[in-house]
């Protein structure tokens, strides 16, 4: 392996109430934590962002999606390599994919 030891470690963020997401460098378990996590990385590059739609009880990923949409609307979208949407809720997942794709985020449907 010939990896550059000075290269920064990739930033992989996950927002999911249950899954362990072993590749993630940080995980938020609620939408409120997810919004805070994204805001902490506002000025940096996020290599991967993993989003689950249903976050337990009445909580969902929608406040995070709204934050990302508003940032793009303001001309300052979050700098994210790929957003992966993984959810057991196909309708919710499709809503997230459509919403973020509309704002030119690179979005993929995934299983986690």
VENLIN-V665012 format. One line per field, one symbol per residue. psi: psi as a letter, one per 30 degrees, with the letter a starting at -180 (. if undefined). Layout:
psi: ???
This chain:
psi: khkjffkkkkjjkkjkfekfiffkfkkkfleeeeeeeeefgegakjekjkkkekgkbfklfeeeeeeeeeeeeggilkjkdkkkjkkfjeeeeeeeeeeeeeggkjkkklk.
